[in-house]
Amino acid sequence: MKALRETGFWGRAAAGCLIQARETGRILIPHRSEHCQQPNTWGTWGGAIDSGESPEEAVLRELAEEAGFAALEEIIPLYVFEHRSGFRYHNFLVTVAVEFEPNINWETQAFDWFEYGKWPEPAHFGLTALLAHEESAAILLERAQT
């Protein structure tokens, strides 16, 4: 709770990802439940980085917890959001061979696979920032086309 008061976020650092299927190039995006901050928005899979975890370890743990999935091919660093409070959110692209149906928990009320550029609304501010980041957008687009 102290971190929430000081930063406005659940922790001092967090990590999340988008998941892209190599077979189709489409991207799996979760729809946040009513029980989360910024509810009913489309965002990334992720959460707070636990003590002793790297951002990569945290995103893989969160992916297993929130989507029930761990059969990734590659994890690629993307945009790191930095808030004036000092909070940092590390974004990643996780690639998988084929599309799958995630086993969601209470944090996610829906999900869908989207073609690059056909983004869902309303988007969480973090997803909007990630997609607006030129280098990250270029990586997503390049991988969607291969």
DOLUMRO-364755 format. One record per atom (N, C-alpha, C, O, CB): z, x, y; atom name. Coordinates in steps of 0.001 Angstrom, whole numbers, plus 500000, padded with zeros to 6 digits. Glycine has a CB too. Layout:
REM DOLUMRO-364755
[rec [Z X Y] "CA"]
...
END
This chain:
REM DOLUMRO-364755
[rec [500000 500822 498804] "N"]
[rec [500000 500000 500000] "CA"]
[rec [500000 500868 501263] "C"]
[rec [499451 500473 502292] "O"]
[rec [501210 499064 499996] "CB"]
[rec [500621 502056 501181] "N"]
[rec [500653 502944 502340] "CA"]
[rec [499236 503333 502754] "C"]
[rec [498912 503319 503942] "O"]
[rec [501486 504204 502034] "CB"]
[rec [498385 503683 501778] "N"]
[rec [497002 504056 502081] "CA"]
[rec [496253 502887 502707] "C"]
[rec [495453 503087 503621] "O"]
[rec [496278 504529 500810] "CB"]
[rec [496500 501673 502230] "N"]
[rec [495840 500500 502794] "CA"]
[rec [496221 500330 504267] "C"]
[rec [495369 500036 505105] "O"]
[rec [496211 499234 501994] "CB"]
[rec [497501 500517 504573] "N"]
[rec [497940 500418 505973] "CA"]
[rec [497330 501515 506840] "C"]
[rec [496947 501270 507984] "O"]
[rec [499465 500488 506054] "CB"]
[rec [497241 502716 506295] "N"]
[rec [496763 503856 507075] "CA"]
[rec [495244 503926 507201] "C"]
[rec [494729 504349 508236] "O"]
[rec [497261 505121 506461] "CB"]
[rec [494530 503521 506168] "N"]
[rec [493073 503673 506178] "CA"]
[rec [492309 502359 506239] "C"]
[rec [491147 502335 506642] "O"]
[rec [492644 504422 504968] "CB"]
[rec [492961 501257 505837] "N"]
[rec [492254 499985 505727] "CA"]
[rec [491554 499827 504387] "C"]
[rec [490837 498851 504167] "O"]
[rec [491248 499855 506842] "CB"]
[rec [491763 500788 503491] "N"]
[rec [491121 500775 502178] "CA"]
[rec [492184 501006 501109] "C"]
[rec [493279 501480 501412] "O"]
[rec [489997 501855 502088] "CB"]
[rec [491858 500667 499840] "N"]
[rec [492778 500863 498715] "CA"]
[rec [492705 502302 498256] "C"]
[rec [492096 502594 497227] "O"]
[rec [492450 499903 497545] "CB"]
[rec [493305 503187 498988] "N"]
[rec [493318 504604 498641] "CA"]
[rec [492772 505440 499775] "C"]
[rec [492337 504913 500799] "O"]
[rec [492517 504855 497374] "CB"]
[rec [492795 506732 499588] "N"]
[rec [492283 507659 500603] "CA"]
[rec [490837 508068 500308] "C"]
[rec [490114 508538 501186] "O"]
[rec [493175 508908 500681] "CB"]
[rec [490442 507876 499057] "N"]
[rec [489073 508192 498651] "CA"]
[rec [488705 507284 497489] "C"]
[rec [489560 506871 496706] "O"]
[rec [488922 509703 498258] "CB"]
[rec [487425 506985 497393] "N"]
[rec [486936 506130 496320] "CA"]
[rec [485536 506588 495931] "C"]
[rec [484909 507396 496617] "O"]
[rec [486935 504631 496749] "CB"]
[rec [485072 506054 494825] "N"]
[rec [483741 506394 494339] "CA"]
[rec [483118 505160 493716] "C"]
[rec [483803 504327 493121] "O"]
[rec [483795 507562 493319] "CB"]
[rec [481820 505060 493862] "N"]
[rec [481108 503925 493291] "CA"]
[rec [479669 504284 492991] "C"]
[rec [479204 505375 493321] "O"]
[rec [481163 502733 494230] "CB"]
[rec [478969 503351 492360] "N"]
[rec [477594 503644 491979] "CA"]
[rec [476732 502397 491942] "C"]
[rec [477209 501263 491882] "O"]
[rec [477562 504323 490637] "CB"]
[rec [475458 502665 491980] "N"]
[rec [474437 501710 491583] "CA"]
[rec [473925 502216 490246] "C"]
[rec [473965 503417 489979] "O"]
[rec [473272 501570 492665] "CB"]
[rec [473449 501314 489412] "N"]
[rec [472945 501674 488086] "CA"]
[rec [471453 501349 488056] "C"]
[rec [471040 500237 488386] "O"]
[rec [473722 500910 486941] "CB"]
[rec [470662 502327 487659] "N"]
[rec [469216 502124 487613] "CA"]
[rec [468705 502353 486199] "C"]
[rec [469004 503370 485575] "O"]
[rec [468497 503062 488605] "CB"]
[rec [467929 501393 485701] "N"]
[rec [467335 501498 484368] "CA"]
[rec [466017 502266 484457] "C"]
[rec [465111 501871 485191] "O"]
[rec [467108 500089 483749] "CB"]
[rec [465916 503348 483718] "N"]
[rec [464697 504159 483715] "CA"]
[rec [463483 503349 483256] "C"]
[rec [462383 503519 483783] "O"]
[rec [464879 505383 482811] "CB"]
[rec [463686 502470 482276] "N"]
[rec [462590 501687 481701] "CA"]
[rec [461888 500805 482735] "C"]
[rec [460662 500694 482721] "O"]
[rec [463115 500824 480573] "CB"]
[rec [462653 500178 483630] "N"]
[rec [462082 499223 484591] "CA"]
[rec [462144 499696 486042] "C"]
[rec [461403 499197 486889] "O"]
[rec [462796 497908 484476] "CB"]
[rec [463025 500659 486332] "N"]
[rec [463238 501094 487713] "CA"]
[rec [464144 500166 488490] "C"]
[rec [464478 500441 489642] "O"]
[rec [461925 501210 488422] "CB"]
[rec [464551 499051 487861] "N"]
[rec [465398 498087 488572] "CA"]
[rec [466840 498567 488648] "C"]
[rec [467288 499390 487850] "O"]
[rec [465341 496720 487888] "CB"]
[rec [467559 498024 489640] "N"]
[rec [468915 498473 489948] "CA"]
[rec [469902 497334 489736] "C"]
[rec [469708 496226 490234] "O"]
[rec [469004 499000 491395] "CB"]
[rec [470966 497625 488987] "N"]
[rec [472014 496651 488692] "CA"]
[rec [473041 496669 489819] "C"]
[rec [473633 497707 490115] "O"]
[rec [472690 496952 487321] "CB"]
[rec [473247 495499 490451] "N"]
[rec [474176 495382 491574] "CA"]
[rec [475164 494257 491276] "C"]
[rec [474762 493161 490885] "O"]
[rec [473412 495115 492916] "CB"]
[rec [476467 494531 491461] "N"]
[rec [477486 493498 491230] "CA"]
[rec [477729 492636 492466] "C"]
[rec [477590 493095 493600] "O"]
[rec [478793 494143 490796] "CB"]
[rec [478093 491381 492225] "N"]
[rec [478492 490442 493284] "CA"]
[rec [480009 490345 493236] "C"]
[rec [480580 489890 492245] "O"]
[rec [477812 489013 493104] "CB"]
[rec [480653 490775 494308] "N"]
[rec [482111 490878 494357] "CA"]
[rec [482768 489496 494296] "C"]
[rec [482284 488534 494891] "O"]
[rec [482548 491613 495632] "CB"]
[rec [483871 489425 493567] "N"]
[rec [484575 488150 493413] "CA"]
[rec [485407 487818 494649] "C"]
[rec [485527 488621 495575] "O"]
[rec [485473 488187 492175] "CB"]
[rec [485970 486629 494639] "N"]
[rec [486829 486162 495722] "CA"]
[rec [488132 486946 495799] "C"]
[rec [488837 486866 496805] "O"]
[rec [487128 484689 495548] "CB"]
[rec [488464 487697 494762] "N"]
[rec [489733 488406 494679] "CA"]
[rec [489681 489815 495263] "C"]
[rec [490678 490535 495214] "O"]
[rec [490173 488477 493251] "CB"]
[rec [488540 490219 495814] "N"]
[rec [488353 491562 496355] "CA"]
[rec [488297 491527 497878] "C"]
[rec [488116 490472 498485] "O"]
[rec [487074 492196 495791] "CB"]
[rec [488457 492716 498484] "N"]
[rec [488172 492813 499904] "CA"]
[rec [486671 492597 500083] "C"]
[rec [485886 492947 499202] "O"]
[rec [488633 494198 500493] "CB"]
[rec [486275 492030 501201] "N"]
[rec [484878 491660 501445] "CA"]
[rec [484330 490847 500265] "C"]
[rec [483343 491233 499639] "O"]
[rec [484010 492926 501678] "CB"]
[rec [484990 489710 499972] "N"]
[rec [484584 488900 498820] "CA"]
[rec [483196 488282 499006] "C"]
[rec [482685 488157 500119] "O"]
[rec [485607 487798 498574] "CB"]
[rec [482617 487906 497883] "N"]
[rec [481336 487194 497862] "CA"]
[rec [480205 487987 498491] "C"]
[rec [479283 487409 499066] "O"]
[rec [481470 485877 498571] "CB"]
[rec [480270 489314 498386] "N"]
[rec [479186 490172 498863] "CA"]
[rec [478681 490995 497683] "C"]
[rec [479384 491182 496691] "O"]
[rec [479662 491099 500039] "CB"]
[rec [477460 491479 497809] "N"]
[rec [476866 492354 496803] "CA"]
[rec [477197 493791 497176] "C"]
[rec [477024 494186 498329] "O"]
[rec [475317 492138 496695] "CB"]
[rec [477669 494575 496220] "N"]
[rec [478109 495930 496534] "CA"]
[rec [477790 496923 495443] "C"]
[rec [476744 496843 494798] "O"]
[rec [479575 495941 496796] "CB"]
[rec [478699 497861 495242] "N"]
[rec [478538 498874 494209] "CA"]
[rec [479654 498712 493182] "C"]
[rec [480661 498059 493455] "O"]
[rec [478548 500304 494821] "CB"]
[rec [479480 499293 492024] "N"]
[rec [480527 499355 491011] "CA"]
[rec [481422 500517 491403] "C"]
[rec [480919 501629 491561] "O"]
[rec [479938 499530 489547] "CB"]
[rec [482726 500315 491569] "N"]
[rec [483561 501452 491912] "CA"]
[rec [484956 501075 492340] "C"]
[rec [485349 499909 492311] "O"]
[rec [482922 502230 492982] "CB"]
[rec [485706 502107 492745] "N"]
[rec [487068 501911 493197] "CA"]
[rec [487727 503225 493557] "C"]
[rec [487069 504261 493654] "O"]
[rec [487873 501200 492141] "CB"]
[rec [489031 503172 493752] "N"]
[rec [489801 504325 494217] "CA"]
[rec [489745 505488 493225] "C"]
[rec [489676 505295 492011] "O"]
[rec [491251 503920 494457] "CB"]
[rec [489777 506698 493779] "N"]
[rec [489852 507909 492977] "CA"]
[rec [491326 508162 492681] "C"]
[rec [492140 508271 493598] "O"]
[rec [489189 509136 493711] "CB"]
[rec [491663 508253 491404] "N"]
[rec [493035 508515 490995] "CA"]
[rec [493384 509993 491211] "C"]
[rec [492498 510844 491296] "O"]
[rec [493241 508119 489518] "CB"]
[rec [494664 510279 491296] "N"]
[rec [495152 511640 491468] "CA"]
[rec [494612 512532 490352] "C"]
[rec [494700 512197 489171] "O"]
[rec [496695 511668 491488] "CB"]
[rec [494056 513665 490749] "N"]
[rec [493537 514615 489778] "CA"]
[rec [492113 514355 489318] "C"]
[rec [491557 515159 488570] "O"]
[rec [494414 514629 488609] "CB"]
[rec [491510 513252 489745] "N"]
[rec [490139 512928 489348] "CA"]
[rec [489138 513473 490359] "C"]
[rec [489419 513539 491556] "O"]
[rec [489966 511410 489202] "CB"]
[rec [487982 513858 489869] "N"]
[rec [486856 514162 490751] "CA"]
[rec [486163 512836 491072] "C"]
[rec [486377 511849 490367] "O"]
[rec [485851 515198 490085] "CB"]
[rec [485341 512795 492116] "N"]
[rec [484582 511571 492380] "CA"]
[rec [483724 511139 491192] "C"]
[rec [483613 509946 490912] "O"]
[rec [483701 511766 493592] "CB"]
[rec [483115 512104 490491] "N"]
[rec [482282 511780 489331] "CA"]
[rec [483113 511161 488207] "C"]
[rec [482697 510182 487588] "O"]
[rec [481564 513037 488823] "CB"]
[rec [484285 511733 487948] "N"]
[rec [485159 511179 486911] "CA"]
[rec [485606 509773 487282] "C"]
[rec [485661 508889 486427] "O"]
[rec [486383 512085 486693] "CB"]
[rec [485926 509563 488560] "N"]
[rec [486376 508247 489009] "CA"]
[rec [485278 507201 488847] "C"]
[rec [485544 506089 488390] "O"]
[rec [486827 508310 490466] "CB"]
[rec [484055 507548 489218] "N"]
[rec [482988 506559 489125] "CA"]
[rec [482695 506210 487671] "C"]
[rec [482387 505058 487364] "O"]
[rec [481721 507075 489811] "CB"]
[rec [482785 507173 486785] "N"]
[rec [482559 506886 485365] "CA"]
[rec [483677 506024 484796] "C"]
[rec [483418 505130 483990] "O"]
[rec [482443 508188 484564] "CB"]
[rec [484915 506281 485204] "N"]
[rec [486040 505435 484762] "CA"]
[rec [485866 504020 485295] "C"]
[rec [486011 503050 484552] "O"]
[rec [487400 506024 485237] "CB"]
[rec [485554 503903 486588] "N"]
[rec [485371 502586 487194] "CA"]
[rec [484212 501824 486547] "C"]
[rec [484296 500613 486345] "O"]
[rec [485129 502727 488696] "CB"]
[rec [483154 502524 486232] "N"]
[rec [482010 501893 485574] "CA"]
[rec [482413 501331 484217] "C"]
[rec [482015 500222 483858] "O"]
[rec [480858 502897 485411] "CB"]
[rec [483190 502080 483473] "N"]
[rec [483677 501592 482174] "CA"]
[rec [484594 500385 482359] "C"]
[rec [484503 499422 481598] "O"]
[rec [484422 502714 481418] "CB"]
[rec [485486 500426 483372] "N"]
[rec [486418 499328 483614] "CA"]
[rec [485714 498075 484128] "C"]
[rec [486018 496967 483684] "O"]
[rec [487481 499760 484606] "CB"]
[rec [484779 498240 485057] "N"]
[rec [484173 497085 485730] "CA"]
[rec [482933 496543 485041] "C"]
[rec [482619 495361 485179] "O"]
[rec [483824 497451 487128] "CB"]
[rec [482226 497382 484305] "N"]
[rec [480993 496926 483656] "CA"]
[rec [481040 497095 482144] "C"]
[rec [480132 496655 481438] "O"]
[rec [479803 497680 484214] "CB"]
[rec [482095 497730 481648] "N"]
[rec [482209 497926 480208] "CA"]
[rec [481104 498773 479641] "C"]
[rec [480658 498556 478514] "O"]
[rec [482225 496614 479515] "CB"]
[rec [480654 499753 480426] "N"]
[rec [479488 500530 480025] "CA"]
[rec [479723 502014 480263] "C"]
[rec [480317 502395 481271] "O"]
[rec [478245 500062 480784] "CB"]
[rec [479265 502849 479348] "N"]
[rec [479435 504285 479510] "CA"]
[rec [478247 505091 478990] "C"]
[rec [478321 506320 478960] "O"]
[rec [480685 504726 478808] "CB"]
[rec [477160 504447 478583] "N"]
[rec [476014 505150 477991] "CA"]
[rec [475005 505577 479055] "C"]
[rec [473845 505168 479030] "O"]
[rec [475325 504260 476950] "CB"]
[rec [475468 506402 479986] "N"]
[rec [474587 506829 481058] "CA"]
[rec [473754 508022 480640] "C"]
[rec [474083 508737 479694] "O"]
[rec [475386 507163 482298] "CB"]
[rec [472659 508221 481372] "N"]
[rec [471811 509387 481160] "CA"]
[rec [472117 510468 482186] "C"]
[rec [472194 511651 481853] "O"]
[rec [470332 508995 481227] "CB"]
[rec [472290 510053 483438] "N"]
[rec [472439 511009 484525] "CA"]
[rec [473290 510389 485630] "C"]
[rec [473299 509170 485803] "O"]
[rec [471055 511444 485072] "CB"]
[rec [474003 511228 486375] "N"]
[rec [474751 510782 487542] "CA"]
[rec [474301 511650 488720] "C"]
[rec [474391 512876 488670] "O"]
[rec [476314 510880 487306] "CB"]
[rec [473818 510999 489773] "N"]
[rec [473202 511694 490899] "CA"]
[rec [473988 511374 492171] "C"]
[rec [474139 510201 492511] "O"]
[rec [471703 511289 491054] "CB"]
[rec [474490 512384 492879] "N"]
[rec [475218 512127 494123] "CA"]
[rec [474305 511519 495187] "C"]
[rec [473152 511921 495345] "O"]
[rec [475842 513422 494650] "CB"]
[rec [474845 510551 495903] "N"]
[rec [474152 509927 497026] "CA"]
[rec [475038 510034 498266] "C"]
[rec [475871 510936 498361] "O"]
[rec [473800 508434 496714] "CB"]
[rec [474865 509148 499181] "N"]
[rec [475565 509103 500468] "CA"]
[rec [477085 509056 500304] "C"]
[rec [477603 508343 499444] "O"]
[rec [475100 507896 501267] "CB"]
[rec [477794 509826 501142] "N"]
[rec [479250 509764 501205] "CA"]
[rec [479628 509115 502533] "C"]
[rec [479392 509673 503604] "O"]
[rec [479896 511192 501060] "CB"]
[rec [480215 507933 502440] "N"]
[rec [480684 507198 503622] "CA"]
[rec [481993 507827 504084] "C"]
[rec [482895 508057 503278] "O"]
[rec [480874 505666 503312] "CB"]
[rec [482094 508103 505379] "N"]
[rec [483315 508661 505945] "CA"]
[rec [483799 507764 507076] "C"]
[rec [483105 507578 508075] "O"]
[rec [483082 510108 506452] "CB"]
[rec [484990 507213 506908] "N"]
[rec [485600 506327 507902] "CA"]
[rec [486437 507160 508876] "C"]
[rec [486937 508224 508510] "O"]
[rec [486478 505233 507213] "CB"]
[rec [486588 506692 510084] "N"]
[rec [487365 507432 511094] "CA"]
[rec [488819 507644 510670] "C"]
[rec [489486 508536 511195] "O"]
[rec [487327 506689 512427] "CB"]
[rec [489315 506846 509740] "N"]
[rec [490687 506984 509239] "CA"]
[rec [490837 508171 508285] "C"]
[rec [491954 508556 507939] "O"]
[rec [491114 505701 508533] "CB"]
[rec [489711 508746 507863] "N"]
[rec [489735 509829 506887] "CA"]
[rec [489328 509382 505490] "C"]
[rec [489112 510220 504614] "O"]
[rec [491103 510436 506837] "CB"]
[rec [489221 508072 505268] "N"]
[rec [488793 507539 503971] "CA"]
[rec [487355 507964 503702] "C"]
[rec [486513 507960 504600] "O"]
[rec [488923 505987 503933] "CB"]
[rec [487085 508333 502437] "N"]
[rec [485727 508716 502018] "CA"]
[rec [485340 507915 500775] "C"]
[rec [486145 507744 499860] "O"]
[rec [485638 510256 501731] "CB"]
[rec [484098 507426 500754] "N"]
[rec [483577 506706 499591] "CA"]
[rec [482347 507457 499100] "C"]
[rec [481334 507534 499794] "O"]
[rec [483231 505207 499939] "CB"]
[rec [482448 508010 497895] "N"]
[rec [481377 508796 497286] "CA"]
[rec [480476 507861 496486] "C"]
[rec [480925 507224 495533] "O"]
[rec [481954 509927 496377] "CB"]
[rec [479217 507782 496872] "N"]
[rec [478245 506949 496165] "CA"]
[rec [477429 507797 495204] "C"]
[rec [477131 508962 495467] "O"]
[rec [477318 506226 497159] "CB"]
[rec [477077 507178 494082] "N"]
[rec [476265 507837 493070] "CA"]
[rec [475204 506865 492561] "C"]
[rec [475338 505647 492677] "O"]
[rec [477146 508353 491903] "CB"]
[rec [474156 507437 491999] "N"]
[rec [473199 506674 491218] "CA"]
[rec [473433 507076 489769] "C"]
[rec [473381 508256 489422] "O"]
[rec [471700 506938 491679] "CB"]
[rec [473688 506089 488939] "N"]
[rec [473846 506309 487503] "CA"]
[rec [472591 505774 486840] "C"]
[rec [472223 504616 487037] "O"]
[rec [475147 505613 486934] "CB"]
[rec [471931 506619 486050] "N"]
[rec [470734 506162 485364] "CA"]
[rec [471046 505873 483905] "C"]
[rec [471838 506560 483260] "O"]
[rec [469612 507203 485478] "CB"]
[rec [470393 504826 483411] "N"]
[rec [470504 504412 482015] "CA"]
[rec [469085 504241 481480] "C"]
[rec [468138 504117 482257] "O"]
[rec [471345 503081 481864] "CB"]
[rec [468938 504233 480176] "N"]
[rec [467608 504122 479581] "CA"]
[rec [467005 502733 479799] "C"]
[rec [465857 502606 480226] "O"]
[rec [467675 504432 478087] "CB"]
[rec [467785 501701 479503] "N"]
[rec [467274 500330 479558] "CA"]
[rec [468285 499418 480244] "C"]
[rec [469471 499738 480333] "O"]
[rec [466955 499807 478139] "CB"]
[rec [467801 498286 480722] "N"]
[rec [468688 497289 481308] "CA"]
[rec [469645 496761 480245] "C"]
[rec [469297 496693 479066] "O"]
[rec [467877 496131 481933] "CB"]
[rec [470832 496394 480661] "N"]
[rec [471846 495866 479758] "CA"]
[rec [472620 494780 480494] "C"]
[rec [472490 494628 481708] "O"]
[rec [472802 496995 479250] "CB"]
[rec [473412 494039 479761] "N"]
[rec [474266 493022 480355] "CA"]
[rec [475696 493564 480403] "C"]
[rec [476313 493782 479360] "O"]
[rec [474195 491679 479550] "CB"]
[rec [476227 493783 481620] "N"]
[rec [477576 494350 481709] "CA"]
[rec [478649 493356 481284] "C"]
[rec [478471 492142 481386] "O"]
[rec [477852 494819 483125] "CB"]
[rec [479761 493896 480808] "N"]
[rec [480946 493092 480508] "CA"]
[rec [481846 493173 481739] "C"]
[rec [482608 494128 481889] "O"]
[rec [481695 493599 479195] "CB"]
[rec [481761 492191 482606] "N"]
[rec [482436 492262 483900] "CA"]
[rec [483909 491858 483816] "C"]
[rec [484329 491159 482893] "O"]
[rec [481723 491378 484901] "CB"]
[rec [484677 492315 484803] "N"]
[rec [486082 491934 484897] "CA"]
[rec [486290 491043 486121] "C"]
[rec [485320 490546 486693] "O"]
[rec [486989 493189 484972] "CB"]
[rec [487536 490836 486526] "N"]
[rec [487887 489923 487607] "CA"]
[rec [487308 490327 488964] "C"]
[rec [487228 489494 489867] "O"]
[rec [489377 489828 487713] "CB"]
[rec [486907 491579 489121] "N"]
[rec [486391 492045 490409] "CA"]
[rec [484958 491602 490674] "C"]
[rec [484498 491626 491816] "O"]
[rec [486468 493545 490474] "CB"]
[rec [484259 491201 489629] "N"]
[rec [482844 490848 489746] "CA"]
[rec [482628 489425 489269] "C"]
[rec [483042 489065 488168] "O"]
[rec [481963 491825 488941] "CB"]
[rec [481973 488604 490104] "N"]
[rec [481717 487220 489712] "CA"]
[rec [480294 487000 489221] "C"]
[rec [479992 485976 488608] "O"]
[rec [481996 486300 490869] "CB"]
[rec [479417 487968 489495] "N"]
[rec [478035 487874 489034] "CA"]
[rec [477407 489262 489151] "C"]
[rec [478026 490192 489669] "O"]
[rec [477223 486808 489862] "CB"]
[rec [476184 489391 488669] "N"]
[rec [475433 490645 488747] "CA"]
[rec [473981 490301 488522] "C"]
[rec [473657 489234 488000] "O"]
[rec [475941 491708 487700] "CB"]
[rec [473106 491209 488920] "N"]
[rec [471691 491024 488632] "CA"]
[rec [470986 492370 488761] "C"]
[rec [471494 493300 489388] "O"]
[rec [471057 489968 489585] "CB"]
[rec [469814 492450 488157] "N"]
[rec [468955 493620 488266] "CA"]
[rec [467927 493337 489354] "C"]
[rec [467267 492298 489324] "O"]
[rec [468264 493959 486897] "CB"]
[rec [467782 494248 490311] "N"]
[rec [466905 494058 491458] "CA"]
[rec [465854 495154 491538] "C"]
[rec [466117 496317 491233] "O"]
[rec [467717 494019 492743] "CB"]
[rec [464647 494751 491959] "N"]
[rec [463601 495724 492244] "CA"]
[rec [463935 496413 493555] "C"]
[rec [464545 495816 494442] "O"]
[rec [462199 495049 492307] "CB"]
[rec [463533 497674 493676] "N"]
[rec [463789 498422 494901] "CA"]
[rec [463233 497654 496106] "C"]
[rec [462090 497197 496092] "O"]
[rec [463161 499839 494817] "CB"]
[rec [464054 497522 497134] "N"]
[rec [463641 496858 498370] "CA"]
[rec [463864 495360 498393] "C"]
[rec [463783 494747 499458] "O"]
[rec [462216 497124 498613] "CB"]
[rec [464140 494760 497262] "N"]
[rec [464403 493316 497196] "CA"]
[rec [465906 493117 497029] "C"]
[rec [466378 492616 496008] "O"]
[rec [463607 492636 496015] "CB"]
[rec [466643 493526 498063] "N"]
[rec [468099 493570 497999] "CA"]
[rec [468725 492201 498193] "C"]
[rec [468210 491377 498948] "O"]
[rec [468634 494525 499035] "CB"]
[rec [469833 491961 497514] "N"]
[rec [470518 490668 497628] "CA"]
[rec [471317 490563 498931] "C"]
[rec [471685 491570 499536] "O"]
[rec [471449 490456 496428] "CB"]
[rec [471567 489347 499333] "N"]
[rec [472377 489054 500521] "CA"]
[rec [473441 488041 500146] "C"]
[rec [473202 487210 499269] "O"]
[rec [471496 488523 501695] "CB"]
[rec [474602 488077 500775] "N"]
[rec [475005 489055 501788] "CA"]
[rec [475465 490346 501117] "C"]
[rec [476105 490324 500066] "O"]
[rec [476129 488483 502685] "CB"]
[rec [475130 491455 501739] "N"]
[rec [475495 492762 501197] "CA"]
[rec [476821 493232 501781] "C"]
[rec [477113 492994 502953] "O"]
[rec [474393 493792 501482] "CB"]
[rec [477613 493897 500962] "N"]
[rec [478834 494568 501415] "CA"]
[rec [478411 495658 502408] "C"]
[rec [477346 496255 502247] "O"]
[rec [479656 495178 500193] "CB"]
[rec [479222 495920 503421] "N"]
[rec [478842 496913 504427] "CA"]
[rec [478588 498288 503808] "C"]
[rec [477773 499054 504321] "O"]
[rec [479929 497020 505492] "CB"]
[rec [479269 498603 502726] "N"]
[rec [479054 499890 502059] "CA"]
[rec [477688 499979 501404] "C"]
[rec [477042 501025 501452] "O"]
[rec [480129 500125 501020] "CB"]
[rec [477242 498886 500791] "N"]
[rec [475910 498863 500194] "CA"]
[rec [474853 498962 501289] "C"]
[rec [473863 499676 501133] "O"]
[rec [475706 497579 499354] "CB"]
[rec [475056 498253 502390] "N"]
[rec [474118 498320 503510] "CA"]
[rec [473988 499748 504020] "C"]
[rec [472878 500222 504260] "O"]
[rec [474566 497393 504646] "CB"]
[rec [475122 500442 504187] "N"]
[rec [475102 501823 504670] "CA"]
[rec [474405 502744 503672] "C"]
[rec [473637 503619 504070] "O"]
[rec [476530 502316 504933] "CB"]
[rec [474666 502554 502391] "N"]
[rec [474037 503375 501355] "CA"]
[rec [472518 503205 501383] "C"]
[rec [471782 504192 501356] "O"]
[rec [474591 503006 499963] "CB"]
[rec [472051 501965 501435] "N"]
[rec [470617 501697 501410] "CA"]
[rec [469922 502143 502689] "C"]
[rec [468716 502394 502682] "O"]
[rec [470372 500226 501186] "CB"]
[rec [470669 502246 503789] "N"]
[rec [470110 502700 505062] "CA"]
[rec [470076 504225 505168] "C"]
[rec [469404 504769 506045] "O"]
[rec [470913 502124 506216] "CB"]
[rec [470791 504911 504290] "N"]
[rec [470839 506369 504302] "CA"]
[rec [469508 506901 503762] "C"]
[rec [469173 506664 502601] "O"]
[rec [472049 506904 503454] "CB"]
[rec [468754 507613 504589] "N"]
[rec [467385 508008 504253] "CA"]
[rec [467274 508803 502956] "C"]
[rec [466416 508509 502124] "O"]
[rec [466811 508816 505372] "CB"]
[rec [468126 509800 502775] "N"]
[rec [468038 510633 501569] "CA"]
[rec [468351 509824 500311] "C"]
[rec [467689 509981 499285] "O"]
[rec [468999 511829 501675] "CB"]
[rec [469358 508962 500393] "N"]
[rec [469716 508128 499241] "CA"]
[rec [468604 507134 498934] "C"]
[rec [468245 506942 497772] "O"]
[rec [471038 507381 499501] "CB"]
[rec [468060 506504 499967] "N"]
[rec [466967 505542 499773] "CA"]
[rec [465758 506222 499141] "C"]
[rec [465089 505633 498291] "O"]
[rec [466568 504893 501115] "CB"]
[rec [465473 507453 499547] "N"]
[rec [464332 508180 498979] "CA"]
[rec [464545 508459 497494] "C"]
[rec [463605 508364 496706] "O"]
[rec [464107 509500 499734] "CB"]
[rec [465773 508803 497108] "N"]
[rec [466074 509047 495689] "CA"]
[rec [465899 507755 494891] "C"]
[rec [465287 507764 493823] "O"]
[rec [467521 509601 495517] "CB"]
[rec [466433 506647 495403] "N"]
[rec [466304 505364 494705] "CA"]
[rec [464841 504959 494558] "C"]
[rec [464419 504523 493488] "O"]
[rec [467078 504271 495450] "CB"]
[rec [464076 505103 495624] "N"]
[rec [462668 504726 495588] "CA"]
[rec [461881 505607 494625] "C"]
[rec [461087 505103 493830] "O"]
[rec [462063 504810 496984] "CB"]
[rec [462092 506900 494690] "N"]
[rec [461378 507816 493791] "CA"]
[rec [461638 507468 492336] "C"]
[rec [460710 507444 491528] "O"]
[rec [461791 509266 494062] "CB"]
[rec [462876 507203 492000] "N"]
[rec [463232 506893 490610] "CA"]
[rec [462734 505513 490198] "C"]
[rec [462466 505283 489019] "O"]
[rec [464748 506975 490419] "CB"]
[rec [462607 504593 491146] "N"]
[rec [462089 503253 490836] "CA"]
[rec [460605 503314 490485] "C"]
[rec [460094 502458 489764] "O"]
[rec [462311 502296 492027] "CB"]
[rec [459924 504326 490997] "N"]
[rec [458484 504430 490801] "CA"]
[rec [458090 505277 489600] "C"]
[rec [456913 505339 489245] "O"]
[rec [457855 504995 492025] "CB"]
[rec [459064 505930 488970] "N"]
[rec [458710 506806 487833] "CA"]
[rec [458869 506083 486509] "C"]
[rec [458616 506664 485454] "O"]
[rec [459579 508074 487835] "CB"]
END
